[in-house]
């Protein structure tokens, strides 16, 4: 009988461990999810390209209406062959058009230079999560305007990239009424830009461990 009880206890323990592992994975997946973006029906659009990794997902493509960062200095921000570490922080950007999320593409500010190499602007993205990496050789207050200039997209009170309409901005969940280009890129800053209506509550992005 004792053997039966021990076996039953082990089975219960294994079930608890498996359930905990599943919940942990779901939490990690949820923390990194980016909604499949769909442009709103009333959004005024310019041509949109798909990112290499975003097949089936509409995205603001790097530099689809201007040159953007092509390797030369942008707003005195350099494109370096190696990552800089004196200043190393991360902000998050969410963009919505008429209530639908629009994906921020990967590799903004990362420019191929040939021979399987590339240069990195001090402000760039590595993936389509919306995380903006600031990796600079000096401590400086960089802004969302710097990021959009490197991206090659417009940022105004009535325009975000190819999408036109009244723009409402939120910073860390609070409404921001100032110059959009002057929104600071601070550590774990949560930035939301919403074009048109309906408005949606600003999301709270959970930064992965290590960012």
WOBEL-V887397 format. One record per residue. N is the residue number from 1. RES is the residue in one letter. SS is DSSP state (alpha for helix, beta for strand, coil for the rest). PHI is phi as a letter, one per 30 degrees, with the letter a starting at -180 (none if undefined). Layout:
# WOBEL-V887397
N | RES | SS | PHI
N | RES | SS | PHI
This chain:
# WOBEL-V887397
1 | X | coil | none
2 | X | alpha | d
3 | X | alpha | d
4 | X | alpha | d
5 | X | alpha | d
6 | X | alpha | d
7 | X | alpha | d
8 | X | alpha | d
9 | X | alpha | d
10 | X | alpha | d
11 | X | alpha | d
12 | X | alpha | d
13 | X | alpha | d
14 | X | alpha | d
15 | X | alpha | d
16 | X | alpha | d
17 | X | alpha | d
18 | X | alpha | d
19 | X | alpha | d
20 | X | alpha | d
21 | X | alpha | d
22 | X | alpha | d
23 | X | alpha | d
24 | X | alpha | d
25 | X | alpha | d
26 | X | alpha | d
27 | X | alpha | d
28 | X | alpha | d
29 | X | alpha | d
30 | X | alpha | d
31 | X | alpha | d
32 | X | coil | c
33 | X | coil | d
34 | X | coil | b
35 | X | coil | d
36 | X | coil | d
37 | X | coil | d
38 | X | coil | b
39 | X | coil | d
40 | X | coil | d
41 | X | coil | d
42 | X | coil | c
43 | X | coil | d
44 | X | beta | d
45 | X | coil | b
46 | X | coil | c
47 | X | coil | e
48 | X | coil | b
49 | X | coil | c
50 | X | coil | c
51 | X | coil | d
52 | X | coil | e
53 | X | coil | c
54 | X | coil | c
55 | X | coil | e
56 | X | coil | i
57 | X | coil | b
58 | X | coil | d
59 | X | beta | b
60 | X | beta | d
61 | X | coil | d
62 | X | coil | e
63 | X | coil | i
64 | X | coil | d
65 | X | coil | b
66 | X | coil | b
67 | X | coil | d
68 | X | coil | i
69 | X | coil | d
70 | X | coil | c
71 | X | coil | k
72 | X | coil | d
73 | X | coil | d
74 | X | beta | b
75 | X | coil | h
76 | X | coil | i
77 | X | beta | c
78 | X | coil | c
79 | X | beta | c
80 | X | beta | c
81 | X | coil | d
82 | X | coil | b
83 | X | coil | d
84 | X | coil | c
85 | X | coil | b
86 | X | coil | e
87 | X | beta | c
88 | X | beta | b
89 | X | beta | b
90 | X | beta | b
91 | X | beta | c
92 | X | beta | b
93 | X | beta | c
94 | X | beta | c
95 | X | beta | b
96 | X | beta | b
97 | X | beta | b
98 | X | coil | h
99 | X | coil | i
100 | X | beta | c
101 | X | beta | d
102 | X | beta | c
103 | X | beta | d
104 | X | beta | d
105 | X | coil | d
106 | X | coil | d
107 | X | coil | i
108 | X | coil | d
109 | X | coil | i
110 | X | beta | c
111 | X | beta | c
112 | X | beta | d
113 | X | beta | c
114 | X | beta | j
115 | X | coil | h
116 | X | coil | h
117 | X | beta | b
118 | X | beta | a
119 | X | beta | c
120 | X | beta | c
121 | X | beta | d
122 | X | coil | d
123 | X | beta | b
124 | X | beta | a
125 | X | coil | b
126 | X | coil | c
127 | X | coil | b
128 | X | coil | d
129 | X | coil | d
130 | X | coil | j
131 | X | beta | d
132 | X | beta | c
133 | X | beta | c
134 | X | beta | c
135 | X | beta | b
136 | X | beta | b
137 | X | coil | d
138 | X | coil | b
139 | X | coil | d
140 | X | coil | a
141 | X | coil | d
142 | X | coil | d
143 | X | beta | b
144 | X | alpha | d
145 | X | alpha | d
146 | X | alpha | e
147 | X | alpha | d
148 | X | alpha | d
149 | X | alpha | d
150 | X | alpha | d
151 | X | alpha | d
152 | X | coil | i
153 | X | coil | b
154 | X | coil | d
155 | X | beta | b
156 | X | beta | b
157 | X | coil | d
158 | X | coil | b
159 | X | beta | a
160 | X | beta | b
161 | X | coil | h
162 | X | coil | d
163 | X | beta | c
164 | X | beta | c
165 | X | coil | k
166 | X | coil | d
167 | X | beta | c
168 | X | beta | c
169 | X | beta | c
170 | X | beta | b
171 | X | beta | b
172 | X | coil | h
173 | X | coil | i
174 | X | beta | c
175 | X | beta | d
176 | X | beta | c
177 | X | coil | c
178 | X | coil | d
179 | X | coil | d
180 | X | alpha | d
181 | X | alpha | d
182 | X | alpha | c
183 | X | coil | d
184 | X | beta | d
185 | X | coil | c
186 | X | coil | c
187 | X | coil | d
188 | X | coil | h
189 | X | coil | d
190 | X | beta | c
191 | X | beta | c
192 | X | beta | b
193 | X | beta | c
194 | X | beta | b
195 | X | beta | c
196 | X | coil | i
197 | X | coil | b
198 | X | coil | d
199 | X | coil | d
200 | X | coil | b
201 | X | coil | d
202 | X | coil | e
203 | X | coil | d
204 | X | coil | c
205 | X | coil | d
206 | X | coil | c
207 | X | coil | d
208 | X | coil | d
209 | X | coil | e
210 | X | coil | j
211 | X | coil | c
